[in-house]
Amino acid sequence: MNENIDELLCKLDDEIDRKCLEIKQRNRNKILQTVFITTCVLFIILPIVLIFAGVSLWTFCIPAIIFFTISFSLLSPLALNNKSGGLEI
C-alpha cells in the first residue's frame, strides 16, 4: 500500500509543479492588473488635482521630462551595448 502511494506521488509530481506554477502566475497577473489600474487612475486624477490646487502642469512636468531625458541618455548605452540584453555584474 505504501509503495502505491509513493508511486502515485512520483507520477503526480510534474502535475503538482505545473499547477503551483499556474497558481503563482495567476497571482502575479492579478498584482500586475491592480498596479496597472492604479497607475491609470493616478494618471487621470493627479493632473486634475494639481489643476484644482493651483499648480501648473508645466511646473510638474518639466522636472519629470528632464529626469527621463537624462536617465535615457545615460542608461541607453548600457542597455544597447550589451550583447546579452541586460547588465552583467
C-alpha positions in Angstrom: 0.0 0.0 0.0 2.8 2.4 0.9 4.6 1.7 -2.4 1.4 2.6 -4.3 1.2 5.9 -2.6 4.9 6.7 -3.3 4.5 5.6 -6.9 1.4 7.8 -7.3 3.1 10.8 -5.8 6.1 10.4 -8.2 3.7 10.3 -11.1 1.8 13.3 -10.0 4.9 15.4 -9.1 5.0 17.1 -12.5 1.3 17.9 -12.4 1.7 19.4 -8.9 4.6 21.5 -10.0 2.7 22.7 -13.1 -0.4 23.6 -11.0 1.7 25.5 -8.5 3.4 27.5 -11.3 -0.1 28.2 -12.8 -1.3 29.5 -9.4 1.8 31.7 -9.0 1.3 33.1 -12.5 -2.4 33.8 -11.8 -1.5 35.7 -8.6 1.3 37.6 -10.4 -1.2 38.6 -13.1 -3.7 39.9 -10.5 -1.0 42.0 -8.9 0.1 43.4 -12.3 -3.5 44.2 -13.2 -4.0 46.0 -9.9 -0.8 48.0 -10.4 -1.9 48.9 -14.0 -5.4 50.1 -13.0 -4.0 52.1 -10.1 -1.4 53.7 -12.4 -4.1 54.6 -14.9 -6.3 56.1 -12.3 -3.4 58.2 -10.9 -2.5 59.3 -14.4 -6.0 60.7 -14.8 -6.6 62.0 -11.3 -3.2 63.6 -10.5 -3.3 66.3 -13.2 -6.9 67.2 -12.2 -5.9 67.5 -8.5 -2.9 69.7 -9.5 -5.0 72.0 -11.6 -7.6 72.4 -8.8 -4.7 73.0 -6.3 -3.5 75.8 -8.5 -0.3 74.1 -9.6 0.6 74.5 -13.2 1.1 71.2 -15.1 4.3 72.5 -16.6 5.7 73.0 -13.2 5.0 69.4 -12.5 6.0 68.0 -16.0 9.3 69.8 -16.8 11.3 68.2 -14.0 9.9 64.8 -15.0 10.8 65.4 -18.6 14.3 66.4 -17.7 14.7 63.4 -15.4 13.6 61.0 -18.1 15.8 62.6 -20.8 18.9 62.4 -18.6 18.1 58.9 -17.5 17.5 57.7 -21.0 20.7 59.3 -22.3 22.8 57.8 -19.5 21.3 54.3 -19.4 20.6 53.6 -23.1 24.3 53.0 -23.9 24.5 50.4 -21.1 21.3 48.6 -22.4 22.2 48.8 -26.1 25.9 48.0 -25.8 25.5 44.6 -24.0 25.0 41.6 -26.3 23.0 39.6 -23.8 20.4 42.3 -23.5 21.0 43.1 -19.9 23.5 44.4 -17.5 26.2 41.9 -16.4 27.5 42.3 -12.9 
